[in-house]
Amino acid sequence: MTLRSALDDYKRTHGETSVFPGERRTLSGYFSGVEDRLVHVGRDGSLRDFSYPLSGLYGIDRSRFGVFRDDEPVWFDDCDPVDQAYAGDTALVETSYDLEGTTLERFDLTTDGRHVTHVVAPEGAIDALEVFVAFAPGGRDDRIGQLVFEDDGVVEVYHRDEHDFLASASGFETVVGQLPERLPDVLAAEPAEFPAGDETGQYEDGRLGGYVYARVPFEDGTATVVSDLRERPDRDTVVEDLVDAAERFDDRETVRSIAGDQFVPAADLDQFTASDGESVVDDLRVLGLLSADVGSRIAGPDFDPHYEYSGGYGYTWFRDDAEISRFLLESDAELDLGLEDWHDRSGAFYERTQRDDGSWPHRVWPDDGSLAPGWANDRIRGDGVDYQADQTASVLSYLAAYAAADESRVESVEPVVERGLASLDDTLAADGLPIACQNAWENMAGRFTHTAATFLHAYAEIAAAPFSSEIHEHAAARARVVFDSLDSLWVDDREVYALRAQMNGELDDRLDSSTLALVDAHRAYAAIATVGDRRRERLRGHLETTLDGLSRETDAVRGLIRFEGDEWRVGEQGREKIWTVSTAWGANAAAAFATLTGDERFYDRSRELLSELLPGGTLCLESGYLPEQVFDDGTPDSATPLGWPHALRLATVAHLEGVDELEGEVLATDGKS
C-alpha cells in the first residue's frame, strides 16, 4: 500500500465510527492465490495485491473494473454484485453482476504468479471491459516507467527489479498511462478519481507512472485480462508467455479446470454436517492462502503496512505459525487431510530460521526467513524483557509432535530440539517459571501464565517424543518443575491463574484468554506424568471463571473478549471487543478439558462457542473468513482472515469429531446457536 493510496482511503473514510482511516481493509470480498501471490477480489470488483511478504513483489496497489456500453463506462463499484463466492472447494472467486437486466459473470483466479480476470456477458450486450490498475513495483508509486506492446496487448510497468505486466486476450481498444496524484491532489480535501480519461497531458506523462487505463473489447461475449509480477525478467519471454496465457484463460471451463487442480482438500468431507465440512474447506483454503512456498505463513493480510494503528500483520510470528502447524498436524491425524508436505515444509522452515542460541526471533519475512521489523528482539542484542519466550516454546512443541508422528524425522529434528531446549532452560528462572518477558498479545511485560503454559507444553511434548534418553529425562524433569511452579500464579480470591506476575512481583488477576493454553499444556503433561485431582479442580475453576468472565453477547454477536481491560482498537465502542482467536481458544480448551477429565459438560460449552465461528455463526463472515476482531454491533475489524483462529477452529472440529462429540444440540441448527 503506497502512501498515496493510504491518503486516498483516509479521505474516503475519515469520520466513520468503526473504520480506521488509511487502511486497506479486506473485511468483504475474497482472496485468490494459494501459492506465493495473494490477490484480494473486492465485492466492488477491485483487485489488490497482498503478495509482498510471500514473494517480495508488490503488484497491484489499487484498481477499478467496469464495462463500456452505450458509449459510457459503468463501473462495478457503482453496482451491487448479485453474488460472490468461491467455486466449490477451490480458490476461484466467482462474482455476478446485474447491470439493468444484463447479467455478467466474472471469474478471478490467481495461479503460478498470474491473476486472471475473465468476464462473460450475453454476446453483443457489452462493448468492452473497463480496466484501471495502479501498479506499485518495488512498493513505489514514483520513479516508475511504462512500456506498451500494443500489437501484443501487453503493458509493462517497472521500477528496478520488479516488473509488473497487464495483458489482454483481445488486445486493447484503448490503453494509456495515468499520472498519479500530484501534490495539490494529495493535499486536497477530496480524493482524486481514476481513471482520469484517456488524455495524459504532456507526451511523457503516460509513460512515467504505474497507473494504467485500458479498454478491452469483448469478443464472442468474453473479455480476459491477466496480470503477472516478475523480478528482472526476460522481457520477450514474458510478453510471449502472457499472450499465450491470456488466450488460454479466455474460457470459463479452462479457468475452472485449473482452479480445480490447484487446491483440493484430501479429506472425506461427507463425514461432517454441512457447516462443519464447509468450515474444514474454508480453514484449509485460508491457511493455504496465507502460506509461502517455503512453509511459513503471514499472520494475516497486511491491512496496515504503514503501522498507523498496528505493527503490521504481513510477517511470520513463530507463535502463531507454530501453533497453526501443530493444529494442522493434529487435525491431519484425525481427519486424514493429506497435509504431509505442509508439515515437512514447516519443520524445514523452523530448522532454517533457528538462531545460534536455540531461540527463534520475534518475526521474520515469510519468503526467505530473514529478520523482519519488530519490537521484541532483545535476545538478538542481549538481555532484556523485550523477548517473547513463548514463541520458542511453541516451535518446540510442534517439532516434538512432528517427530513423534513419524520416527523417520527424529534424526533431523533432534539437534534442532536439543538447541531449543538450551534456549528454554536459559529463559527459565530458578523458581521454575519463565523469566520476565513480553506476553502473547505483545502489549505487556511480566511473568505470564500463558508463557509458563507454553513451556510446560514444550517440555512435555519433548519428553513424550522418541528422542534420546538424555533429552527425555531432562525435558520430563523440567516439565515437573514448571508444573509445580504454576501454583505460585494461582489467585485464591478469583479461583483463577493470574494473567501475570508483574515486574514488582504482584499478581495481575485479570482474566486473559491466553491462559486457556493451560488446558492443552496439561493434556500434554498427562502423557508423561499424573495430573492430580487438586490441579484438575483448579483447571476446572479457571476454565469456568475465564469463559464466563470473558463472554460478551450483544444483539449482533457472541464470543469472548481478549482480556479484561483490553483497550486496543475499541474506537467509539469504549469497551473490549470480541476476538475470534479468543473465542476459538475457548472452544478448543473446553473440548480438551472434557477429554482430559471426562467432564462432558465442557463438550457442550465447546460446541456453543464453536457455533459462533462456523458458517452461519455471528463471528464468521459470508466468505467463511474469521476476522481478528468484531465490534459489538457485528462490524468486523482488523486482519481478515486471520490464520490462528482458523487453525483453532479446524483443530476443534477435528477434536470433537475424534471423540464423537461434534454433533449435539448446539450445532443442530447447522452452525447457528
N, C-alpha and C positions, 0 to 999 in steps of 0.2 A: 504494500500500500504506500503510494507516494504521498508526500505532504500535500500536493495539490488535491488528490482525491480525498484525503482526510479533511481538508478545509471545506471541500465541497459537501461532504456529509455533515460537517459541523453546521454549515449554513442551513442545510435542509432539515436538521433535527433539533437544533438548539431550542430549548424551552419545553421539550417533551418530558413527561414525568417519569417514564420507565425506560428511557433510552439514554445512553451515554454518547453524546455527540462526538463525532470524529472517529468512530469505529467502523469496521466493515463487518457487519453482522451476518450470521448465517442461520438465523432463527427460523426462517422459512426457506423453501427450496430444497434441493437435493444435490449431493456430491456424486461425481463420477471419477473413476481413476483408482484402481486397486493395484497400481504399480507406483512409479515414482512421481507421476504427475497427478495433482489433485485439483479438480475444477468444480466450482460451485455453479449450479444451474438455478438461477433465481426464478421465482414464480412470475417475475416481471419480464422474463426472457433473457435477462443479462447473464453473462459468463464472467467468472473471475477466478484467476489462478490463486491457489494457496499452496503452490508447489515448492517454493524456495527451500524450506527446511528439508524436504525429502530429496531434492535433486540439485539444489544450488542454482536453479533457474527461476526467474520471476514470472515471465509470461504476461498474461492479461491483467491489467490493473483495473480497468473499467470497460464496460461495453454496453451496447444498446442494439436491440434487434427489432425488426418490424417488417412490414411488407409495403410494396408500392402498387397501388391500383387506383384507377380513375384519376390519374395524373397527380396523386398526392400520397405521401407516406402515411401509414398507420402503424404506430409504434406499439409493441406488445405491452410496454409499461403503462399504456393508457387503456388496456383491456384486462379483464379478469379471466384467468385461464379456467376453462371448464373443468379440467382435471390435470393433476400432475402426480406421477407415481413411478416407482421402479417397475420394470418389466420382469415379473416373477422374482426368481432368486438372483437376478443379475444386478449389475450396476449401470444398466441402461436406463436413462431418465426419459420417460415419455410424457409429453405435455400436449394438450389440445386447447385450441382457442376457437371461439365463436365470434367471427367478425361479421356482424349483421347478417346472419344466416349462412355464411360461408365457414365451414369447419376446416381448420388447419391442424394437421398432426405434425408434431415436432419430435425428433429423436436425437438425444445427446449422449455421446459415448466417448470416454477417454480411454485410449488403448495404445500401448507402445509409444508413449510420449506425445501422441496426437489427440486432439479433441475434434470430434466430428459433430456438426450440427446439420441434420438432414430434415428438410421441411417438405411436407406433401400437402397439396391442395387440389381441389377439383380442376381438371385441365381447363385452362382458359380463364379461370376466376381471378388469378393473381398474376400481375406482370413481372414482379421482381421481388427479391428479398433485400431488405434494407439492413446494412451491417455497419455499425460503428464500433471500432475496437481501439482501445488505448493500451498499447504495449509498453512495458517498462523494462527493457533488457538491462540486466545489471542492477535492477532496482532503481533505475533513474528515469526521470521524465525530462531531462535536458541532455544536451550533447549527444543527441541521437540522430541517426540518419535513416533514410528510406531508399529502397530500390524497388522499382515496379517493373515486373516482367509481364507486360500487357499481353503478349502473344500466348504466354503460358497460363495466364490467370493467376499469378503469384505476386505477393508483396512481401518484401523482406524489411524488417525493422531491426537495427543493430546498434550496439554501443561499442564494446571492445570484444569481450569473449562471447557474450550471449547474443545470439541471433534468433529473432522470432519471425515466423512466417505465417502468412494467411493465403489460402488457396481456394479456388472455386472450381467446381466441376464443370460449370457452364461459362467460365470466363467472367469478365467484369463488363457490365454496360457502362458503369462509371466507377472510377477509383481515383481518389485524391487524398493527399495528406491534409491534416488539420493542425493548425497551430495550437499548442496547449495554452492554457490561461496565462495571459501576460500579467504583469504586476497590478495594473488597475483592475483586472478581472479578479485576481486573488484578494485584493483589498475591498472589493465591492461587497455590499451587504447581501446581495442576491447571488445565487450560484449561476455560473455560466451554463448555457445549454449547448449540448453537442448531439449530433453533428451540426456544424455551423454553415451548412450549404456546401456547394461544390466549387466555390471560388476561394482560392487560397491567398489572394492579395499579391504580394511580391512573388516573383517567379521562383525564388528559392524556398519560400515558406513551406510548401508542401513536401519538401524533402528533408526538413530539419526538425523532426519530431516523431513521436511514437503514435500519434493519433491517425487512424485510417478510416476513411468513409468509403464504402463500396456499395454499389447496386448490382446485385447478382440476378441475372434473368432466370425465370422459371422455364424449364424445358420439359415437356410432357408431364406437367403438373408437379415437378420436383425442383428443388434447389438445394445445393450442398456446399458448405464451406468447411474447411479443415484448417486448424492452427497447429503449429509444430514449434517446439523450442529446441534449439541446438547450441552447443558450445563449440566455437571455432570450426564450423562445418565446411565441408567441400560443397561450395555453393551450387555448382552444376548438378551434382548428385542429388542434393536435397530438393532442388526445383523439380527435377525429373521424377523423384520418388513421390513428391507431393501431388504432382499432376496425376500420376497413376493412382495414388490413394484417393484423391477426390473423386475420380471417375469410379473407382471400385466401391466407394461408400455411397454412391448416388443410387441407393436401392435399400429400402427398409428391411428386406429379408436378409441382405448381407449384413447390415448393422446388427440385427437381432441375432444372427448366427454367430458372429464374432463375440457379441456380448455373452451368449450362452456358453461359449468355450472359455471365456475369460475367468470366471469365478463361479463355481457351483459347490455349495457345501456338500460334503460326503455323507452327512447324517441321514438316517431314515427318519424324516420329519413326520411320517404318518403316525408315529408313536405318541405325538403330542396333540393337545387340543389346538384349535385354530390359532388362538392368541399366543400360546406358548411356542408353537412351531414357527410362527411369524417372528417372534422375538429372537429365536435362535438364529434365523437367517439375518435379521437386522443386526444382531450383535456381531456375527462373523463378518458381515459386509462392512460395518463401521470400522472394526479393528483392521480389516484389510485396507480400507481407505486411508487410515492413519499410519500405515506401515511403509517403511522404506525397504528396499530390496535386501539390505544387509541385516534385517531382523529387528531394527529399532522402530519406535513409534513416536510420533508427536503426541503430546497430551491432548491436543485438540487443534482445530483450525485457528490460525493466529489472527484473531479479530482485532488486536490492539498492538500492532507492531511498533508503534511509536511510544509505547509504555506510558500512555496518557493516564490510564486508570489501573494498570497492572504491570507485571514484569514480563508480559508476553507469554504465549502458550505454544508456539511452534518449535518446541525443543523436546528432547528426551530427558525426562526425570527418571532416575533409576528406581525410585519408589514406585511411581505409577507403572512404569514399564515392567518391572519385575513382578509386581502384583498381577498385572494383566497376564504375563507369561505363565505364572503359577495357576491362575484361574483357568486359562486355556488348557494347561496340562491336565488339571483335574477334570475339566469338562470333557476333554477328549477321551480320557479313560472311561468316563461314564457313558458318553453318548456315541463314541466311535466316530469322531468327526474327521479323521484323516488329516491331522494337522502336524504330522511328524516333521515336515520341512520347516514349519513355523517354529517348533520347539528347538530344532537344531540351529537355526539362524539366530535365535535369541541367545542360546548358550554360547555360540561363537562370538557374538557381539559383546557379551559381558566379559568374556575372556580377553578380548582385544582392548577393551576400554578400562580394565582394572589398572589402578595406579601401582607404583612400585611398593607402596606401604600396605597394599592389600585392599584399600578402600576404593570406592567409586566416587567421582566428583559430583557436584551439585546438579549440573545438567550439561548435556553435550548436544552438538549438532547431529541430527539423526543420520544424515547421509554419509558422514565419514568418522563420527565419533570424536571429533575434536572438541576442545573445551568451548562451551558457549557462554555468553554473558550470564552472570549470576551474582548472587549476594551471599552465598554460603560456602565459600571456598577457603575457609581458614585452615583446613588440612593441607592445602597446597602451599600456603605462605607460612605456615607454622601452627601454633596452638591458638585456640580461641573458641568461643561459643558459637560462632557463625559456621556451623557444620551440622549437617543433618545425618546423624548416625543411623537412623532407621533405613536410609537408602541402601547402605552397605548390607545391613541385616536382611532386607527384603531380597536383594540379589542372591545372597547365600541361601535363603530359604528355597528360592526357585532352583538354583543349581543342585542343591541336595536332592530335591524331589525329582529333578530331571535325571540325575544319575540313578536314583533308586528305581525309576520307571524302566530303565534299560541298563543293565550292568555293563554292557559293552562301552558305555560312556564314562565309566568310572576313571579309567586311566587318564583321560584328557581333562576331566573335571576336577579330580582330586587336588592337583597342585594349585588350581585357582582357589578352591575352597580352603586349602591349608593357609594360603597367604591371607585370605579374607578372615579366617579365624584369628590370625595375629592382629588384624586391624580391630576386630570386635573386642578382643582381650585388651587392647591398648586403650579402648574407649569405654571400658567397664571399670567403674571405680571400686575402691576397696570394700564399699558397703554392699556391693552386688547389684547396683543399679547403673545404667549408663550415665556418663558424665553429663554436665550441663551442655546443652546444645540447642539447636532450633527444632521446632516441632514440625509435624506433618503438614500443617497449614502455613508454615513459613512466616508466621507473624508474631512469634514469642520465643523467648529463651527460657530455659529451665531444665528440670529433670522430669521427663514426661512419662506418664503411664503408657502411652502408645509406643514410645521408643523402647521401653522395657519389654512390652509385649512382642515387638518385632525381634528383640534379642532372644527372648525365650523361644520364640518360634524358630529362629535360625539355628540356635544351639540344638534344639530338639530334633529338627529335621536332619541336621548333620549327624547327630548321634544315631538316628534311625537308618541312615543311608549306608550302603555297603562299602564304606571307606576303611582305611586301616584301623587296627585295634587302638593305636595311639590316638588317632583323631576321634574315634568313637568314645573312648574313655574321657578324653579331655572335654569334648563337647557335652557329654552327659553330665559331667561334674559342674561345668559352667551353667548348664540349664537348671540344675538343682539350686545353685546359688541365686540365680535370678528369680526362680520360682519362690524361694523363701523370702527374698528381699522385697517382693511385691507387697508384703504385709505392711511395710513402712509407708505405703501410699494409701492405705485404707482409711476412710473417713467414717468413724462410727456414727456421727450425728446424722449423716445423709445416707449411710449404708451404701456407699459407692467408693470406687477407687478415684482418687483425685485426678484432675486434669494434669497437674504437675506439682512437684516441689519447686517453689520459686527460688530465686537466687539467694534470698535471705533464709531459706530453709522452711518457710511456712508453706502449708499445703493450700493450693488453689483448688477449692472443692467444686468448682463449676462443672456441670455436665458437658461432656465432649464426645461427639460421635466417634472420634478416632479411638477412644478407649474400648470400643466394641471389638477391636483387634484382640483383646484378651481372650475371647472365646475361642477363636481359631488357634491361638497360641496354646491354650490349654488342651485342645484336641490333639495338637502335635505332641505336647508333652505327655499326654496319656499313653502314647505309643511306646514310651521308654520308661515311664515311672507311674506311680499312683497319684491321682488327683483325689485327695481325701474329701470326706463329707463337709468339713468346715470350709474348704476352699470352694467346693461346689455351691454351697449355700451363699457364700459371698458373691460368687459369679452370678447366681440367680438374682440376688438382690440388686447387684449392679446393673444387670441387663434390664430388669423390670423398671428400675428407677430411671435409667438413662432413656429407654424407649418412651416411657410415659412423659418424662420431663422435657424431652426434645420434640415431642409430637406437636404438630401445628395443623389445624384444619380450618379452612375457610369455606365459603360458598363455592369456590372455584377449584381449590387444590387441597391435597392432604399428603403429608410426609413428615420428614424430620429436618429440623434446622441443624446447622453445623455444630455450634456450641453456644452455650449461654453467653449473651453479651456480644455476639458477633455483629460488628457494625459495617462490614465490608460490602460495598455496592448496594446498600439498602435504599439509597435515593430518598424520595419523599415518604417512603413507607414508614421509616423511623424505627423499625424493629427487624429482627433477624429474618432472613429469607430461608425458604426450604431449599435444600441441596439434594440433588439426585444421588450423589455418591453416599451421602449420609443415610438416605432412605434405603438405598441398596445394601449398604453395610448393615443396617438394622435387620433387613430381611435375611441376609446371609448369616449374621450372627445368631439370630433366633433359630434358624434351621440347624446350625451347627450345635447350639446348646441342647436342642431337643435330641439330637443324635448322641451327643456326649452323655447326657443324663437320663434319657428315656422319658423326659417330661414332654409329652406330646402336645401339651397346650401351646408350646412355643412354635410348633409347626403351623398352628392357626395364625399366630402372630406374624410368622414369616410370610405366609400366603397373603395376609392382609396388607402388609407393606408392599409385597411384590405386585399385587394387583394394581397399585398406583403407577407402577413402572412399565407394565405390559401395555401392548396396543389397546387403546380404549381407556387406559388409566389417565388420571389427571396430570401426571408428570411426563407422559410420553407424547411426543409430537406426532402429527399426521404422518410424517416421514418415517416414524419408528425411532427417531433420534431422541436421546436423553440430553437436554441442556444441562449445563452445570448447575444453574440456579433458577428459581422461579419466584416471582413476586406473588404476594397474597391474592392478587386479582387474576392469577393464572398466566400472566405475561412471562414468557421465558427470558433468560438473560445469560450473558457470558458465553463461554466456549460451547459450541454446538456443532456436532456431537462431541461429547467428552468420553474418551476411551475407558477410563477407570470404571464408571458406573455401568457401562455396557458389559465389561468383563465380569463385574459383580452380579449383574442380572443373569448373565449366561451361567455362571457358576451356581447361582441359587436355584435356577431351573434344573440344572443337572443334578444338584444335590437332592432336591426334593423328588426328582424322578427316580434317582437311585435308591431312595428309601421308601418308594411307593407312596409319597405324600404330596405329589404335585397336584392331584385333584382334591378338591374339598369345597366346602360351602362358599368360601370367599371367592373362588375362581369359577363358580358355577355360572356366572353371567358373562363368561368369555372375556375375562380380564377386567371387568368393571365391578367395583366394590359396591 
